[in-house]
Structures are given as structure tokens and as C-alpha cells.
């Protein structure tokens, strides 16, 4: 029975992609040949494409609350369940609107061409897309364009979650929709989509025939303009849509969400921000100036241990290398060393990312298993707070022992939760960057996790959880 169901899904999906590709390309070239030049002409043609697709696919949509649709300009705000959401809302609203989309480049086939012709607004949803897609708009410029669009008498379609729901849980709403509504004094029409993720699941390219329903709620007016009202109004809009979704959408979320909270970015250090292990680089620098056959032998032994023992045992062995060393001698001129070797120690792309986060006014923190003494040196160089592992020392001389725990795994998670409470940070809006399983717990607690050049097993797990993955860096 399961095999038969899978076969039917494959056939249905193949038919869908064939119909869509054929209709999209034919109507696109029809518009080119007819000489369509305005956004309105292309939007009307886009509505014909949507109707053609749904007619051939026999997609059934029931609508509740059509009487709530206003005669004039409005901001349509909907939950985001699948890649078909925009088509479905286009079909039921029957009104050409300007849609806010992800960068055009991420969409397949002819879709980017349609979006450009229809005058849609391409927006970078996070700092990664701002860096990668130079022709898209950042948050600030996108807001300005949206407000100007409304003032020109054109309606907007926005998905306040910013991306698709992956686990049948509504994602925290961004405040942009409230900002636009408060600046333009036009109504927000909340739209609640049901079962679109059954038709087109986020984790699969195979479709399943199903009955879709859409609820159109009464208009909301947000006349005020203070930041506190923006947060409150965003939370109210999210709650309103959420109450119309199944109970599973209202269960406690894995990542706590506080709309009024600040946004932060948390970074691992070695392997994430840096190409080389800074601790090892400083030890080698010390040994060059204080040659000791015994210490060289211990360093070679440590290099072998790295590949044959568990991380915790290896780390303890690495710390034992510090025994009887004076931190004032070991780390003398260390900041100048790091500065002079920045291009060989750090990934330039990741340093650019730090700059972009600062530009976005995000709080920055680095959480690393490296000794706190090294963390402090890097912290002063980068101008970012760093939290590392505390190493025992007496009168500035290391004993070779660890105080407390190694800053890894659950301890990293606990540290960023501690920082979020101390600084009023909303983790659901925040970023975390790591490159190994040691960072996994930290990554899971934020809304925007990112793996940096991970192992195959970690990358596989990251894809299952919809983590962003960076595979190459300069």
C-alpha cells in the first residue's frame, strides 16, 4: 500500500512539474511577444498561469471570510507553509499585488523572470543572503520600498515568518509587517493557510493531492508608531493566525520567542572563524623561541592523539602542555602576532560576516573551548566578548589542569541562554555559527543556525533540521 501511494505521488508530481514548466514558459514568451511592459500586465498574465496550473492539477481550495476583503489597498499577511503559498493566495484574492520574496536567484527555472516582470520585491532574509546576493534588498531598504509601494496605491503580500514552516510549527513573525502598517495606516488582512504543507511538504519535492483551505480574517489597523507597539502588534498578529491553526502549532516551542528581545549572533572560534587553531599557533610560536626536545615530543604526541582519542581526553592533553608555563611569557605580544597573521588565521568571509552583523546592530559573542586567556587576547583584537574554558594557574603559571568544565556541547548552550537572559536577547531571532558536533547543542537553540564547513555526518543532520550550511570560505 505504501509503495502504491509513493508511486501515485511520483506520477502526480511529475505531472505537476510538467504542467507548470510548460505553462510558465509558454505564457512568459506570450507576454514577451505581446510586448507587455507594465507590472500590471504581467500580474494579470501571472493570474492566468495560476488558474491554468490549478485547473490542470485539480487543486481544490475552500475559502472562508471573503467578506473581509477590503475594496482598497491592503497588506496581506499569511503563514508560510510551502512554495505554493503565493500561487494559492493569488488564486483566491484575484487581485494583483506586490509580493515580498526571497532573493530571486534561489528560485528555479523561469520563476525569477516572472517575479522581475511582475515587480516583486526581492529581500535578503538574513545576513547570509545580504552577502551572497548583491542585487537584493536588505531589511531597511526593503521596508522603504514596501512603504513607497503602499503609498502608490498597490497592495502587498508578506509572509511575516520570512521562510517556510518546517515542523508544522509557526515561526516567529518579523516586525516588518507592523512597521509598514503603522507607517502607511492601511489595514492588515490576516490570512490563515491550512494543509498546503500536506500538498507540498517542505522536506520533499513530491506532492500529494489534498484539499486546501484558507481563512480570511477581519482587517487589523495598527495606527501607532512606537517600537514597543511594533513588537506588541507583531505578536498579536502572530497569535491571531496561530489560534486558527491546529493545536500542534500552539504547543511550546523549542526556541523561546520574545518579540521585544534583541538579536544576537553567537560564534564558535576555531574552525568557524579561524582557519587554524589559535592555541596551537601560539604554542608553536612559543616553542620556536624556547626550544625544548621534550615539549616538541609532547606536541608531536598530541598531534597523534587528536585523531585517535575522544575530544575531551585530547583537550586535557593539550592543556597539560601549558604546565609550568608563565602566561606572561607564553602570550607576550600575542595580540600583535594575531594581527600580523590575520589573513592566515581567520577566514576573511567570516570576518566580513562579523562586520555585517555589527552593521545590523546585532549583539556579538564568541563561545569557544579555547582557554579563557587566549579568548581574552582574541576578544581585545576583535572587540567582541569571548567566553572560553578556565584553566588553573598560580601566580600566572599554568598548572596544566582545567577549572570546572570545558566550554563545549551543553555548556555552550547554557552559556548563550545565560547571555540571552542577561542582555534581553530573543534567541528565536538570533544566529549561531559552529563547525562541529561540539557546537550542535548551541546551534539548536537559536532561530538561525549555521554550520561552517561541517563533517559529512553533521552536514547530513543539519540538512534534516534545515540549518544553513557554508561549505567554502576564503
N, C-alpha and C positions, 0 to 999 in steps of 0.2 A: 504493500500500500504506500509506504514511504517512497519507494522507487518510482511508482506511478505519479505521485504528487510532485516529485522532483522533475520528472520528465515533462509534466504539464507546465511547470514553472519555466523550464528551459524554453519550451516551444512558445509560450506566451511572451517571454522576454525577448526572444529572437524576433518575434512578430512586432513587438513594440519598437525595438530599435530600428527595424527596417522601415516601419511606417514613419517614425519620427525623422529619421535621416532623409528619407525620400521627400517627405512633405516640406521639411525645413529648407532643404537645398532648392527644391523647385520653386517654392514661394519666395525665397530670397532672391533668386535670379529673376523671378517675375517682377519683384519690386525694382530691381536694378534696370531691367529693360523698360519698365514703365516710367522710369526716371523719378522715382519717389525721392524727395529730398528733405521732407519735414519729419520730425519725430512723430507727429500725429498720424501721418500716412503710414509709417512703419508700425505704429502701435495697433492701428486698425487691421493691418495685414497680419500682425502677430496674433490678434484675436482670432482671425480666420485659421491660422495654423493651429492654435489651441483647440478650436472647435473641431477641426478635421481630425486631429490626433485622438481626442476623446470619443468622437463618433466611431472611428475605426476600432478603437480599443474597447468600446462599450464600458467606459468608466462611469459608474453611477455616483452621483453626488446629490445628497439631500441637504437643503438649506433651511435653517430656522432663523427668523428675525429679519427678514428682508425689509420690513417696515422701518428698521432702524438706520437704513442707509440714507445719508443726507443728500439733498439735491446739489449742494455746492462742494467746495474744496474740503478735503479731509485728510487726516493721517490714518492710514490703515495699519494696525499693529497686530501681528499674529504670532502664535507659537510656531516653531520651525521643526517639522518632523522629517522632511525628506527633500530631495532635489526637485520634486514635482510641485512643491507648495505654491510657488509663484504662478505656475500654469493653472492650478486649481482655482486660486483666488482671481486670476484674470478671467477665468471662465464664468465665475458666479457674479463678480462685480460688474462685468460688462462695461467697465469704464476705463479708458486708457489712463494709466498712472505712471509716475516715475518711480522706479524701484531702486532701492539701495542694495547693491550686490557686493559679493566678494570680488577680489581682483579678477578681471575678465579672463586673464591668462590661465586660470585654474579650471575653466570650463572646457569641455571637449567640443570637437567638431566645429559646426557652424555657429554655435551659440554665442561666442564672443562677438561675431559680426552682427548678429541680431541685436544684442544688447547695446552696441555702439550706435547702430542706426536708430534704435528706439530712445536714445538719450538717457539710458540708465546711468546711475552714479556708482562708479567703482570705488570701493573703500577698503583700505587696509584694516583688517580686523585686529591686528596686533603688531608688535614691533618687528616680527619676522617679515611680515608681508610689506611693511614700510621699507625695509632694507632690500628686499628681493624685487619688488615690483615698483619701479621708479615712476611709472605713469599713472599710478593710482593715488587716491587722496588720503591724507592722514585724517585723524578724527576731527581736528579743528577745522580744516578746510572743507571737509565733507559736511559738517554742521552748517557752515556758512552757505554752502551751495544748496543744501536742503531748505534752509530758511528762505533763500532767494527764490527757489523753485515754488514754494508755497505762495510767496508774495506775487509771483507771476500768474497765480490762479490755477496751479496744477497740483493735483493730489499726489501723495507719497504712499508707497508701500514699504514698511520696515519690519524686519524680524528682530525685535529687541534682544533676543538671545545671542545674536551675532553669528551663530553657527547651528548646525542641526543637533537635535536631541539624540543622544547615542544609546541611552539606557532606559528609555521610557521614563525619564525624569526631566522636569523642566529645568532649564539652565538659568542662572541669574541674569536678569534683564540689565542691559546697559542703560545709562541715563540719557542717551542722545534723544530718544523719542520725547521725553519730558521736556528737555531743553528746547526742542523745535516747537512743541505745542505751546509752551509758555512764551516763546518769542513771537509767535505768529497769531496766537489766540484762535486757532482753528480747532475743531473737535478731533479727538482720537476715537476711532471706531475699533474696539477690541474684537478680534476675530479668533475663534477657537477651532482649530483643526483636529479632527478625530480620524484615526485609522489610516492616515496617509503613510505612516511608518509600517503598516501591515502590507500596503500595496507596494511600497518601495523601501525596504529596510535599509538603514544606514550602513549596515555591515555587509551588505550583499549587493551584487549587480543584477540579481534575479528578482523579478516582480511576481506578485501573487494577486490575482483578481480579488477585489474586495469592494465593499460598499463604504464610501467616504461620506462623512457628514461635517457640516460647517455651521457654527453658531455665530450670528452677528449680534453683538451686544449693543446696548444703548450708548450713545455718544458720551465721552468724557471731556470736560473742559478743565484745563489747568491754567488759570489766569495769573498765578503768582510767578515770581522770578527769583526768589532766594535759593541758595544752594540746598538748604535744608528741605525746602518744598520740592526741589527736583528729586532728591532722594526718596522722600515720602511718596511723591506721586508715582515714581518708578516702581516702588514696592507695592503700591496699591494696584497699579495696572497688572503687575505680575500675579498678585494674589487673586485678582478678579478672573484672569484667564485660567489660573491654576484650579480654582474652585469648580470649573466646568469640565475638568479633565478627570479621568478615573482616579480612584483612591491612591493607586500606586504613585501618582505624581505628587501626592501631598505627604508622603512619608518622609521621615527625617533624612536629610541629605548627608552624604559622606563629607562634603566640604561645607562648613558653616558659612552663611552669607549675611553680611551686614551692609546694606546699601550705602550707609553713611561712612563706611570704613575707607581707609586709604588703600592704595595699590602699591605692592612691593614686588621686587624681583630678588630671588634668592639663588646664589650661585655656589656650586662646588668649585674648588680651586684646581687641583692637579688633574689633568686630562680633560677638564672642561674649559677653564680659562687659559690654562697653560699647556704648552706642547711637552715640556719637560718638568719633571718633579723638582720643585724648587729646593726642597730639603736635600735631595741627593746632589743637586748642583752646588749648594753651599758646602756640603760635606767634602765633595771633591775639590772645591776651591781651597778649603782649609788644609786638606792633605797635601796638596801641591806645595803649600808653603810650610807645612810641618810634616815632612816625610817620615813615615813610620812603617816598617815592613809588617808589623803586627796589625796595624789599622788597615793597611792595604789588603792583607789576607782576610780580615774580618769583612771588609767591603765586598771582596770577591765572593766570600761565603754567603753574604747577604743577597747578592745578585742571584745565586743559585736558589736560595730559599724562596725568593719571590715567585718562582714557578712551581715549587713542589710542596709548599706548606700553606695552611689556611692564612687568610689575610691578617687575622688577629695575632697569630704567632709571628708572622713576618713583621708586623708593625712593632711588636715588642722587641724583636731582634734589632730593628732599625733604631729604636730609641736607646737600646743598650750601647749603640755606637757612641752616644753622647757622654757616656760615663767618664767622669773626671775632666771633662772639657769645660773651660770657662766661657760662658756665653759672651762675655765682652771681647774675647779673642776670636771665638768662632764666628760671631756676627759683625765683626769690625768692618765698617764700610760696606755692609751687605746691601743697604739701600742703593748705594752708588753702583754696586755690581748688578743689581736687578735693573736699574735704569739703563746702564750701558748695554745690557743684554736683552732688552725688552723684545726685540724682534726675534730672538731665538728662544726666549722663554714663553712668550704669550702668543696666542692666536690673535692676529690683527682683527679678524672678523668679530671675535668675541669682545675685544676692547671697543670696537665700533658699536657693538650692541649695548655695552655699558653706557656709552655716551648717549645713545638714543633713549635708553631708559631714564637717564638723568634729564634729557630734554622733555620727556613725557612727565617729569616730576614724580616718578615712581621712587619709593624708598629702596635703597640698595643694601644688601647684606651678603656676605660670603660665609658659608658654613663648611669647614674643612676638617679632616682628621689630622692635618699637619700640626706640629707643636705650636702653641699659642705664641711663643717667641718669634717664630717665623711669620705667623699670621700677623703679628703686630707690625713687622717690617713691611710686609706687603700692603697692609692697611694704610700705613703712612704714605706709601708710594702711590697707591691708587686713590686714596681719600675715601675709602669705603670701610665700614665696620666689618671686622672678620672675627669669627668665633672658632677656635680650634681646640686641640687636646692639651690639657695642662700636664706639664712634665715637672717632676720633682727636682728641686735644686737647693743647694745650701751655699750661702754666700756667693751666689752667681755661678756655682759649679754644679753641673748636672750629676745626678746620682744614677741615671740610667733607668729610672722607674717612672711609671705613669701614675698621676694623681687622679683617682676616680675612674672615668670611663674614656674610651676612645670616641671621638666625635664622629660617629658613623651610624648608619641604619636608623633605628628608632630614636637614637639620641639626636640625630639631625632633625627628625620630625618634631620631637619635643622642643627643640631649640627654636624652630621657626614658629611653632604655636606660641611659645613663650614671648617671642618678639612681636607676634601679631597682637597679643593681649597688651603688651607694654606700649605699643605705638598706634593702637587703633587700626590695625590692618585687616582688610577683608581678604581672606585667603582665596575665596572663590574668584576674585578678580585679579589675583596675583600670579606671578610667574616663578618657576623653579627650573634650574638647569643642572643636569648631572650626567655622568658618563658611565656609571657602573651600578651594580646591584646594591652597593653601599648607599647610593642616593635614592633608591627606589621608594622607600617609605616617605622621604621628603617630597618626592615628586607627586605622590598620590594625594597629598593633602592640599594641593593648590588647583586653581581652575585652569591654568595654562602650563602644563608640564612639558618639558622639552628634554630629549635625550641627545647628547652630543657625541657623535662617533661611537655608538654603543656596540657591545658584542652582539653576535647573531641572536643568541637566546634572549637578551634584554630587548633588542630591537623587535623581535617577534612579539614579546609581551607588550611592548609599547604600542605596536600597531593594533593589538587587540583592544587596548584601552584608549586608543585614539590620541596617544601622545604625539606631539610634533617631534620629528627626528631630523637632526642635522648630520649628514653623512660626510661632508667635506668642508674643510676650512683652510684659510690661508693665514 
